[in-house]
Amino acid sequence: MNTPVLGIDPVPARTRDDPFSASDFWKLIVDNVWVVIAIMVLVTGAATLYAFVATPVYSSDALIKVDYPNPNAFGVNAQAQQQMVPTTLPTDAEIQIIQSRAVLLPVIKEYHQDIAVTPRQVPLFGRIWELFATPEQPMAPVLGLKSFAWGGEDTDIKTLSVPPRLENKTLILRVLPEGAYELSDPDGNPILHGAVGQLISADGTSIFVDKLVARPGTEFKVIRYSEYQAVLRFLKSLKVMESMKDSGVVQIIYENDDPKLAQEVTNAIAKMYIAAHVDQHREEASVTRNFIIGELPRLERELQRAESELSNYRTSASSMQPGTEASSYLQGSIDIERQIATLTMQRTQVASRFAPGTREVRTIDEQLSTLNAQKRTFDQRFGRLPVSERKLMDLTRDAKVAEDIYVAMREKASELAVTRAGTIGNVHLIDSAIYPTDPSKPKRILIIAGGAAGGLILGILFVFFRDQLSRSVKTPHSVERRLSLPVFGAVSFSAMQARLDRTSRPSILPGIHRLPFLTNDRPSGVLSDDLEVVPRADGSHPLSSLGNHDMAVEALRAVHASLMLDIAPAPNNVLAVVGATPGTGKTFVASNLAVLHAQSGKSVLLIDGDMRRGRMASIFGQNGGNGFSEVLASKVHVDHAVRQIDVPGLSLLTSGHFPANPSKMLSTPRLPLILDYLRQQYDLVIIDTPAVLAVSDANLIAANAGASVIVVRPSAQSEEELEEAIKRLDLTGARIAGVIFNAVPKRRSERRTYAYASAYMSNSDTEEE
């Protein structure tokens, strides 16, 4: 047999020690291009189906501008205010605030995003059927599946409250006639019955269905999410990001299958965030104003005390005008003391809001340290002034500083009152969300293109890993490297032989059921004597006697030449053709080698040693009768069993009737005696044998042959099976000459080589004509 194994696409195999080069990888892809294309088509088809079946998703966005925050200072120390402002925009913090539960939960509850209602559909098929439905016109059930939705259904649940045990659980809402419905728990137990437009409560569960368009019997899956799960689920459809790095522009994107809802929810998030931001600033302004109002009585007392001390000192020491140096000291002291006093108040307020060691507290402490150092330096510089003049300047400075701080605090209190009443903040809405007209998902062209690219990559990976993980013998190179056996040649697959195999049929005796005679899957075993398969004498011939210019025949000629040189020094001229497993084409190789050797002018005897399923008689168009089994059983002399056929120089000894125990017959002393007699009568004796791993017949025959050749078929046996067969033959003392590869398929990567061979074959045909 010289036909490829069905369902297996042979590919070049590599041994573990061989490097896999880029050229090998390319040949692998070329040889399996149709497998790659098939996988790519399947994946692309799946991607196309998804692109048109997936529910369209609409996206709406809003833009918010984040400015530098205004520090909560007291309006006196501009330098301190500047140092309190961060050097980078607080965009990341604002993004986290937008995604906080404080902002999202009110929006989720307002638009009922904590309730999920989906019609129960047949997976995939129901979605495809829905594409042909008209909105709010429920389609008739398909195949009588009334509980499933088939398109056109619509429902709106405004309120749904469930006890904690039913949160995040799938409830079933079943539509009843005349606008009624039934709500059941996950186990199918009814919870309550109600009607559209009514608030229904029972056992801690309340529901208000505002709209319900569906056939009676249709079921909907209803889930009431907890606040935590509702926020997590909502965040999957929400994206908040900065449009450009350090731009201060935050983009809010929300996706939903309802375009109007996507617009409304996006705007609601933006407004909720801005309102929360303004409320925060109002609260901060209220806290600061309350602090200042609480400090004003103390500051007023400090001012009165400073003015009283200055007035008393002037009265007791007589009024005097300060000199130039004293005026300079007075002005400098006032500036420094004013800054120190302002920072001290700021630290008091900041310390009430932030923990010690935070950046805000450390910044003010560093400023106070710097100002105190400047004050000490300034006091040392003017230390030589007269005591009376210096004391006057100190009292004047204290009074002036107290007055400035008191006035500044009153003005700041008024400003904060305005801030608290207004909507002042450092975030502003730039663009509100608009109605999206086109869906943002799925992007059909991108999905289909991605599916094609992914299918191509998946197909290549599949072919590559299938080749790397395969343990089957596929190329002569792998046998030579792994088993250290010579390969006489590779016989290509023959289309002519395939046609011969299809047209060849056995004849069955009357009353006997047809047996699987020529197929690879024929069961091996014992056939009783009353079941006899009689090959039909239809004038069949081996390929080598019919297709003289078939490429397989040319390869067989090359194999024959190499094989004859190798077995010349063998102990005898008996050649056993064996194979590890059934279906390798041993019979094909044995019969054609016999014909080719006979055509070279030699006398050849071909023995069908397969007494279980031999078919050599059918190949040569011979009828059933006495054969090898009868000779071994001493029922007939070997000279009477050998047949002369129409191939000059070739004689045939068929398998004969199938005995009950062929192995027992082959193990008798008659086998070596018969072979010794025949090898003296012919130049070459070729024996076709059963599979080595199937039965022990081949081992017994090969042990008495001068040489044995193993027929290997790509992808028909694994490396382990071939190794085991060689091991069994070695144990019986068989001499293994080498390996013949049979039914090697033509590979696309070797198309040019086959083209050259075909060209020569065509020229030969022309010359003969």
PAGU-559762 format. One record per residue (C-alpha): residue in three letters; y negated, x, z. Coordinates in steps of 0.2 Angstrom, whole numbers, padded with zeros to 4 digits, always signed. Last residue first. Layout:
<recs>
AlaYXZ;...
</recs>
This chain:
<recs>
Glu-0038+0033-0141;Glu-0032+0048-0130;Glu-0049+0056-0132;Thr-0059+0041-0126;Asp-0048+0038-0111;Ser-0051+0056-0106;Asn-0069+0055-0108;Ser-0070+0039-0097;Met-0060+0049-0083;Tyr-0072+0063-0084;Ala-0087+0051-0082;Ser-0078+0042-0068;Ala-0076+0059-0059;Tyr-0095+0063-0061;Ala-0100+0045-0055;Tyr-0088+0047-0040;Thr-0097+0063-0034;Arg-0114+0055-0037;Arg-0109+0040-0026;Glu-0104+0051-0012;Ser-0117+0043+0001;Arg-0112+0026-0006;Arg-0095+0029+0001;Lys-0079+0025-0009;Pro-0065+0020+0002;Val-0051+0032+0007;Ala-0035+0022+0003;Asn-0023+0036+0009;Phe-0026+0053+0018;Ile-0011+0065+0016;Val-0007+0076+0031;Gly+0003+0092+0034;Ala+0020+0100+0033;Ile+0027+0093+0049;Arg+0044+0101+0052;Ala+0054+0089+0063;Gly+0062+0095+0078;Thr+0064+0079+0087;Leu+0051+0083+0100;Asp+0039+0088+0087;Leu+0040+0071+0079;Arg+0036+0063+0095;Lys+0021+0074+0098;Ile+0015+0071+0080;Ala+0016+0052+0083;Glu+0007+0054+0100;Glu-0007+0064+0092;Leu-0009+0051+0078;Glu-0010+0037+0091;Glu-0023+0046+0102;Glu-0034+0049+0086;Ser-0034+0031+0083;Gln-0025+0022+0068;Ala-0029+0011+0053;Ser-0048+0017+0053;Pro-0045+0028+0038;Arg-0027+0029+0033;Val-0015+0043+0037;Val+0001+0047+0029;Ile+0011+0061+0038;Val+0021+0073+0028;Ser+0038+0079+0034;Ala+0048+0094+0028;Gly+0066+0099+0027;Ala+0072+0082+0032;Asn+0085+0080+0046;Ala+0073+0078+0060;Ala+0062+0067+0049;Ile+0075+0054+0047;Leu+0079+0052+0066;Asn+0060+0052+0070;Ala+0056+0039+0057;Asp+0069+0027+0064;Ser+0063+0028+0082;Val+0053+0012+0080;Ala+0034+0006+0081;Leu+0026+0023+0085;Val+0034+0032+0070;Ala+0030+0019+0057;Pro+0045+0015+0046;Thr+0051+0028+0033;Asp+0050+0032+0015;Ile+0062+0046+0010;Ile+0059+0058-0005;Val+0074+0069-0011;Leu+0069+0083-0023;Asp+0078+0093-0036;Tyr+0092+0081-0035;Gln+0112+0082-0033;Gln+0112+0095-0020;Arg+0099+0086-0010;Leu+0111+0071-0011;Tyr+0126+0078-0002;Asp+0116+0086+0012;Leu+0107+0069+0014;Ile+0123+0060+0016;Leu+0131+0072+0028;Pro+0115+0072+0038;Leu+0115+0053+0040;Arg+0134+0051+0042;Pro+0133+0060+0059;Thr+0127+0043+0067;Ser+0109+0042+0074;Leu+0103+0033+0058;Met+0115+0018+0061;Lys+0110+0016+0079;Ser+0091+0016+0074;Pro+0095+0002+0060;Asn+0101-0010+0073;Ala+0104-0028+0066;Pro+0105-0022+0048;Phe+0093-0027+0034;His+0102-0028+0018;Gly+0099-0013+0006;Ser+0085-0001+0009;Thr+0085+0004-0009;Leu+0091+0020-0017;Leu+0081+0024-0032;Ser+0083+0037-0046;Leu+0069+0046-0055;Gly+0071+0058-0070;Pro+0064+0046-0083;Val+0056+0031-0075;Asp+0065+0016-0082;Ile+0076+0015-0066;Gln+0093+0022-0062;Arg+0101+0015-0046;Val+0109+0024-0032;Ala+0121+0013-0022;His+0137+0017-0032;Asp+0134+0036-0030;Val+0131+0033-0011;His+0148+0026-0009;Val+0149+0008-0002;Lys+0153+0000+0015;Ser+0152+0016+0024;Ala+0139+0009+0036;Leu+0126+0022+0031;Val+0129+0018+0013;Glu+0127+0000+0016;Ser+0111+0003+0025;Phe+0104+0014+0011;Gly+0107+0001-0003;Asn+0119-0012-0010;Gly+0110-0027-0017;Gly+0093-0034-0019;Asn+0085-0035-0037;Gln+0074-0021-0044;Gly+0057-0023-0050;Phe+0051-0005-0045;Ile+0039-0011-0032;Ser+0051-0025-0026;Ala+0065-0012-0023;Met+0054-0001-0013;Arg+0050-0016-0001;Gly+0057-0010+0016;Arg+0055-0021+0031;Arg+0068-0016+0043;Met+0079-0004+0034;Asp+0064+0007+0030;Gly+0073+0022+0023;Asp+0069+0017+0005;Ile+0076+0033-0004;Leu+0068+0040-0019;Leu+0079+0053-0028;Val+0070+0065-0040;Ser+0076+0075-0055;Lys+0062+0086-0061;Gly+0053+0086-0078;Ser+0035+0085-0071;Gln+0035+0066-0074;Ala+0049+0065-0060;His+0037+0073-0048;Leu+0024+0061-0052;Val+0035+0046-0050;Ala+0042+0052-0033;Leu+0024+0055-0027;Asn+0020+0038-0033;Ser+0034+0030-0023;Ala+0031+0040-0007;Val+0012+0037-0007;Phe+0013+0018-0009;Thr+0027+0017+0003;Lys+0018+0026+0016;Gly+0002+0016+0014;Thr-0005+0017+0032;Gly-0001-0002+0036;Pro+0011+0001+0051;Thr+0007+0015+0063;Ala+0009+0034+0065;Gly+0015+0037+0047;Val+0030+0045+0039;Val+0035+0052+0022;Ala+0051+0062+0024;Leu+0054+0076+0011;Val+0072+0083+0008;Asn+0072+0099-0002;Asn+0080+0109+0011;Pro+0075+0123+0024;Ala+0057+0122+0018;Pro+0050+0137+0008;Ala+0044+0126-0007;Ile+0036+0113+0005;Asp+0019+0120+0004;Leu+0018+0123-0015;Met+0025+0105-0018;Leu+0012+0098-0007;Ser-0003+0106-0015;Ala+0003+0100-0033;His+0007+0083-0027;Val-0009+0080-0018;Ala-0019+0085-0034;Arg-0008+0073-0044;Leu-0011+0060-0030;Ala-0030+0062-0032;Glu-0028+0059-0051;Val-0018+0044-0048;Ala-0031+0037-0036;Met-0045+0040-0049;Asp-0035+0029-0061;His-0032+0038-0077;Asn-0013+0035-0078;Gly-0014+0017-0072;Leu+0003+0011-0075;Ser+0016+0024-0070;Ser+0006+0032-0056;Leu+0002+0014-0050;Pro+0020+0011-0046;His+0029-0002-0057;Ser+0033-0020-0057;Gly+0045-0028-0070;Asp+0047-0044-0061;Ala+0064-0042-0054;Arg+0061-0052-0038;Pro+0065-0045-0021;Val+0079-0054-0012;Val+0075-0058+0006;Glu+0091-0062+0015;Leu+0092-0072+0031;Asp+0110-0076+0034;Asp+0113-0058+0040;Ser+0101-0060+0055;Leu+0084-0052+0054;Val+0080-0040+0068;Gly+0062-0036+0072;Ser+0046-0031+0065;Pro+0033-0045+0063;Arg+0024-0045+0046;Asp+0006-0042+0049;Asn+0003-0030+0035;Thr+0008-0043+0022;Leu+0021-0040+0008;Phe+0035-0049+0015;Pro+0029-0063+0027;Leu+0044-0074+0026;Arg+0046-0090+0016;His+0059-0102+0024;Ile+0076-0100+0017;Gly+0085-0115+0009;Pro+0086-0107-0008;Leu+0084-0088-0007;Ile+0067-0082-0007;Ser+0059-0072-0021;Pro+0046-0059-0015;Arg+0028-0059-0022;Ser+0018-0045-0031;Thr+0001-0052-0038;Arg-0009-0047-0024;Asp-0002-0030-0022;Leu-0004-0026-0040;Arg-0022-0032-0039;Ala-0025-0020-0024;Gln-0016-0006-0034;Met-0029-0008-0048;Ala-0043-0008-0036;Ser-0038+0009-0030;Phe-0044+0016-0014;Ser-0046+0035-0015;Val-0032+0047-0011;Ala-0037+0061+0000;Gly-0029+0078-0001;Phe-0016+0090+0006;Val-0024+0090+0023;Pro-0018+0105+0034;Leu-0015+0101+0052;Ser-0025+0109+0067;Leu-0025+0092+0076;Arg-0044+0091+0081;Arg-0052+0101+0067;Glu-0041+0097+0053;Val-0039+0079+0057;Ser-0058+0077+0059;His-0061+0085+0042;Pro-0049+0073+0034;Thr-0060+0059+0038;Lys-0058+0042+0048;Val-0046+0044+0062;Ser-0050+0030+0075;Arg-0058+0034+0092;Ser-0075+0025+0089;Leu-0088+0028+0102;Gln-0099+0040+0091;Asp-0097+0029+0075;Arg-0100+0013+0084;Phe-0115+0021+0092;Phe-0123+0026+0076;Val-0119+0009+0067;Phe-0126-0001+0081;Leu-0141+0011+0083;Ile-0145+0009+0064;Gly-0143-0010+0065;Leu-0154-0011+0081;Ile-0168-0001+0073;Leu-0168-0012+0057;Gly-0167-0028+0068;Gly-0182-0022+0078;Ala-0192-0018+0062;Ala-0187-0035+0055;Gly-0191-0044+0071;Gly-0207-0035+0073;Ala-0212-0041+0056;Ile-0207-0059+0060;Ile-0216-0058+0077;Leu-0232-0051+0070;Ile-0233-0064+0056;Arg-0229-0078+0068;Lys-0242-0073+0081;Pro-0235-0086+0094;Lys-0247-0087+0103;Ser-0266-0087+0102;Pro-0266-0105+0095;Asp-0281-0110+0084;Thr-0295-0122+0089;Pro-0299-0115+0106;Tyr-0312-0126+0115;Ile-0326-0115+0122;Ala-0326-0105+0139;Ser-0343-0100+0146;Asp-0352-0085+0141;Ile-0363-0074+0152;Leu-0360-0081+0169;His-0369-0070+0182;Val-0363-0059+0196;Asn-0375-0049+0208;Gly-0380-0064+0219;Ile-0395-0075+0222;Thr-0392-0094+0222;Gly-0406-0100+0233;Ala-0408-0107+0251;Arg-0401-0091+0259;Thr-0411-0080+0249;Val-0427-0089+0253;Ala-0423-0088+0272;Leu-0419-0070+0269;Glu-0436-0066+0262;Ser-0444-0075+0277;Ala-0434-0064+0289;Lys-0439-0049+0279;Glu-0457-0052+0282;Arg-0455-0055+0301;Met-0445-0038+0301;Ala-0458-0029+0292;Val-0472-0035+0304;Tyr-0462-0029+0319;Ile-0458-0013+0311;Asp-0476-0009+0306;Glu-0483-0014+0323;Ala-0470-0003+0333;Val-0473+0012+0322;Lys-0492+0010+0324;Ala-0490+0009+0343;Asp-0478+0023+0345;Arg-0489+0034+0334;Thr-0505+0030+0344;Leu-0496+0035+0360;Asp-0489+0051+0352;Met-0507+0055+0345;Leu-0515+0053+0362;Lys-0501+0063+0370;Arg-0505+0077+0358;Glu-0523+0077+0361;Ser-0521+0078+0380;Val-0508+0091+0379;Pro-0518+0102+0367;Leu-0510+0106+0351;Arg-0498+0121+0351;Gly-0482+0110+0349;Phe-0487+0105+0331;Arg-0473+0115+0322;Gln-0460+0112+0336;Asp-0463+0093+0334;Phe-0460+0093+0315;Thr-0444+0103+0317;Arg-0438+0091+0330;Lys-0442+0076+0319;Gln-0434+0084+0304;Ala-0418+0086+0314;Asn-0419+0068+0320;Leu-0421+0062+0302;Thr-0406+0072+0296;Ser-0395+0066+0310;Leu-0401+0048+0307;Gln-0396+0049+0288;Glu-0379+0056+0292;Asp-0376+0041+0304;Ile-0382+0029+0291;Thr-0369+0035+0278;Arg-0355+0036+0291;Val-0357+0018+0296;Glu-0357+0012+0278;Arg-0342+0024+0273;Thr-0331+0018+0288;Gly-0329+0029+0303;Pro-0333+0015+0315;Ala-0327-0002+0310;Phe-0339-0013+0299;Arg-0348-0029+0303;Ser-0356-0027+0320;Ala-0358-0008+0316;Val-0368-0013+0301;Gln-0381-0023+0311;Thr-0383-0009+0324;Arg-0384+0004+0311;Gln-0398-0006+0302;Met-0408-0007+0318;Thr-0406+0012+0320;Leu-0410+0015+0302;Thr-0427+0006+0304;Ala-0432+0015+0320;Ile-0428+0032+0313;Gln-0438+0028+0297;Arg-0453+0022+0307;Glu-0452+0037+0318;Ile-0452+0049+0303;Asp-0467+0041+0295;Ile-0477+0039+0311;Ser-0474+0057+0316;Gly-0480+0063+0299;Gln-0496+0053+0300;Leu-0500+0058+0318;Tyr-0497+0077+0315;Ser-0508+0076+0300;Ser-0522+0067+0311;Ala-0519+0080+0325;Glu-0522+0095+0312;Thr-0538+0087+0305;Gly-0545+0082+0322;Pro-0542+0067+0332;Gln-0558+0057+0338;Met-0559+0054+0357;Ser-0560+0040+0368;Ser-0561+0044+0386;Ala-0546+0050+0396;Ser-0543+0035+0407;Thr-0549+0022+0395;Arg-0539+0030+0380;Tyr-0524+0031+0391;Asn-0525+0013+0396;Ser-0527+0007+0378;Leu-0512+0018+0371;Glu-0501+0011+0385;Ser-0505-0007+0381;Glu-0503-0005+0363;Ala-0485+0003+0365;Arg-0480-0011+0378;Gln-0486-0025+0367;Leu-0477-0018+0352;Glu-0461-0015+0362;Arg-0462-0033+0368;Glu-0464-0039+0350;Leu-0449-0029+0345;Arg-0439-0037+0358;Pro-0444-0054+0353;Leu-0441-0050+0335;Glu-0423-0044+0337;Gly-0414-0061+0338;Ile-0424-0067+0323;Ile-0418-0051+0314;Phe-0400-0054+0318;Asn-0401-0072+0313;Arg-0408-0066+0296;Thr-0394-0054+0294;Val-0381-0067+0297;Ser-0389-0080+0286;Ala-0391-0067+0272;Glu-0373-0062+0273;Glu-0368-0081+0273;Arg-0379-0084+0258;His-0371-0069+0249;Gln-0354-0075+0252;Asp-0358-0093+0246;Val-0365-0085+0230;His-0349-0076+0227;Ala-0339-0092+0231;Ala-0349-0102+0219;Ile-0348-0088+0206;Tyr-0329-0088+0208;Met-0327-0107+0207;Lys-0338-0107+0192;Ala-0328-0094+0182;Ile-0311-0102+0188;Ala-0317-0120+0183;Asn-0323-0113+0166;Thr-0306-0106+0162;Val-0297-0122+0168;Glu-0308-0133+0157;Gln-0305-0123+0141;Ala-0286-0121+0144;Leu-0285-0139+0148;Lys-0293-0143+0131;Pro-0281-0132+0122;Asp-0265-0139+0130;Asp-0251-0126+0128;Asn-0260-0115+0141;Glu-0267-0098+0142;Tyr-0282-0092+0153;Ile-0293-0077+0150;Ile-0307-0071+0161;Gln-0317-0057+0155;Val-0327-0046+0167;Val-0342-0037+0160;Gly-0348-0022+0172;Ser-0347-0010+0157;Asp-0339+0004+0167;Lys-0324+0003+0155;Met-0325-0011+0142;Ser-0319-0029+0143;Glu-0315-0028+0162;Met-0300-0038+0165;Val-0294-0055+0172;Lys-0278-0062+0163;Leu-0271-0079+0169;Ser-0255-0087+0162;Lys-0243-0077+0174;Leu-0256-0079+0188;Phe-0253-0098+0188;Arg-0235-0095+0192;Leu-0239-0083+0206;Val-0252-0095+0213;Ala-0240-0110+0212;Gln-0227-0100+0221;Tyr-0238-0097+0236;Glu-0245-0114+0236;Ser-0228-0122+0235;Tyr-0222-0129+0219;Arg-0218-0147+0215;Ile-0206-0147+0201;Val-0202-0162+0189;Lys-0188-0162+0176;Phe-0190-0177+0165;Glu-0176-0189+0160;Thr-0175-0202+0146;Gly-0165-0218+0151;Pro-0179-0230+0145;Arg-0188-0222+0130;Ala-0203-0212+0134;Val-0222-0213+0137;Leu-0227-0212+0155;Lys-0245-0210+0161;Asp-0254-0211+0178;Val-0238-0207+0189;Phe-0243-0206+0207;Ile-0230-0199+0219;Ser-0227-0198+0237;Thr-0213-0190+0246;Gly-0211-0189+0265;Asp-0197-0202+0266;Ala-0205-0214+0254;Ser-0222-0215+0246;Ile-0228-0223+0229;Leu-0245-0223+0222;Gln-0245-0235+0207;Gly-0251-0233+0189;Val-0234-0232+0182;Ala-0220-0240+0192;Gly-0210-0234+0207;His-0193-0230+0214;Leu-0190-0217+0227;Ile-0178-0203+0233;Pro-0163-0207+0223;Asn-0148-0194+0225;Gly-0145-0184+0210;Asp-0141-0168+0219;Pro-0158-0160+0214;Asp-0167-0175+0221;Ser-0170-0191+0212;Leu-0186-0200+0206;Glu-0184-0217+0198;Tyr-0196-0225+0185;Ala-0203-0241+0180;Gly-0214-0245+0165;Glu-0205-0260+0159;Pro-0187-0252+0158;Leu-0183-0236+0168;Val-0188-0218+0165;Arg-0178-0205+0175;Leu-0188-0192+0185;Ile-0176-0178+0190;Leu-0182-0166+0204;Thr-0180-0147+0202;Lys-0184-0138+0218;Asn-0199-0127+0222;Glu-0204-0138+0236;Leu-0190-0150+0241;Arg-0186-0143+0258;Pro-0205-0142+0262;Pro-0207-0161+0261;Val-0214-0168+0244;Ser-0231-0172+0238;Leu-0235-0177+0220;Thr-0251-0183+0213;Lys-0258-0185+0196;Ile-0242-0185+0186;Asp-0245-0187+0167;Thr-0231-0190+0155;Asp-0228-0189+0136;Glu-0213-0191+0125;Gly-0215-0189+0106;Gly-0199-0178+0104;Trp-0180-0179+0107;Ala-0180-0181+0125;Phe-0162-0181+0133;Ser-0155-0195+0143;Lys-0151-0205+0128;Leu-0138-0193+0120;Gly-0131-0206+0108;Leu-0128-0193+0094;Val-0147-0191+0092;Pro-0158-0202+0103;Ala-0172-0212+0094;Met-0189-0203+0093;Pro-0203-0207+0106;Gln-0220-0211+0098;Glu-0233-0204+0109;Pro-0236-0189+0097;Thr-0226-0191+0081;Ala-0209-0181+0081;Phe-0204-0168+0067;Leu-0207-0153+0078;Glu-0197-0162+0092;Trp-0181-0160+0083;Ile-0182-0141+0083;Arg-0186-0141+0102;Gly-0170-0152+0105;Phe-0160-0141+0094;Leu-0166-0126+0104;Pro-0158-0131+0121;Val-0155-0150+0121;Gln-0170-0157+0130;Arg-0175-0163+0147;Pro-0194-0167+0147;Thr-0205-0155+0157;Val-0216-0159+0171;Ala-0223-0144+0182;Ile-0234-0148+0197;Asp-0244-0135+0205;Gln-0256-0134+0190;His-0262-0151+0195;Tyr-0280-0148+0188;Glu-0289-0149+0204;Lys-0275-0142+0214;Ile-0274-0126+0204;Val-0293-0125+0203;Pro-0294-0126+0222;Leu-0280-0113+0224;Leu-0287-0100+0212;Val-0303-0095+0221;Ala-0297-0093+0239;Arg-0280-0088+0232;Ser-0287-0072+0225;Gln-0287-0068+0207;Ile-0306-0069+0205;Ile-0308-0058+0221;Gln-0296-0045+0214;Ile-0307-0044+0198;Glu-0323-0043+0209;Ala-0315-0027+0218;Asp-0311-0019+0202;Thr-0329-0022+0195;Pro-0338-0015+0210;Leu-0350-0005+0198;Thr-0351+0014+0202;Thr-0363+0024+0211;Pro-0363+0013+0226;Val-0380+0007+0234;Met-0382+0012+0252;Gln-0391+0028+0247;Gln-0404+0019+0237;Gln-0407+0007+0252;Ala-0409+0022+0264;Gln-0422+0030+0252;Ala-0432+0014+0252;Asn-0433+0013+0271;Val-0443-0002+0275;Gly-0436-0018+0267;Phe-0423-0022+0280;Ala-0407-0017+0271;Asn-0393-0029+0265;Pro-0390-0018+0250;Asn-0392-0027+0233;Pro-0375-0026+0224;Tyr-0375-0017+0207;Asp-0372-0030+0193;Val-0356-0039+0188;Lys-0358-0049+0172;Ile-0345-0063+0169;Leu-0337-0068+0152;Ala-0326-0083+0149;Asp-0310-0085+0139;Ser-0299-0098+0131;Ser-0281-0095+0125;Tyr-0270-0108+0117;Val-0251-0107+0117;Pro-0240-0115+0103;Thr-0223-0120+0109;Ala-0210-0108+0101;Val-0200-0116+0086;Phe-0209-0108+0072;Ala-0210-0090+0078;Tyr-0193-0092+0087;Leu-0184-0096+0071;Thr-0193-0082+0062;Ala-0187-0070+0076;Ala-0169-0076+0075;Gly-0170-0074+0056;Thr-0177-0057+0057;Val-0163-0052+0070;Leu-0149-0059+0058;Val-0157-0051+0043;Met-0158-0034+0052;Ile-0140-0035+0057;Ala-0135-0039+0040;Ile-0145-0025+0032;Val-0138-0013+0044;Val-0120-0018+0041;Trp-0125-0018+0022;Val-0131+0000+0023;Asn-0116+0006+0032;Asp-0112+0021+0020;Val-0131+0025+0018;Ile-0133+0025+0037;Leu-0119+0036+0040;Lys-0125+0048+0026;Trp-0142+0049+0034;Phe-0135+0053+0051;Asp-0124+0066+0043;Ser-0139+0074+0034;Ala-0149+0074+0051;Ser-0135+0084+0059;Phe-0122+0078+0071;Pro-0114+0094+0079;Asp-0095+0095+0079;Asp-0087+0098+0095;Arg-0084+0079+0100;Thr-0076+0076+0083;Arg-0086+0067+0070;Ala-0081+0051+0060;Pro-0087+0046+0043;Val-0087+0027+0042;Pro-0074+0015+0037;Asp-0080-0003+0037;Ile-0066-0013+0046;Gly-0063-0031+0044;Leu-0048-0030+0033;Val-0040-0013+0032;Pro-0042-0006+0015;Thr-0029-0007+0001;Asn-0017+0006-0005;Met+0000+0000+0000;
</recs>
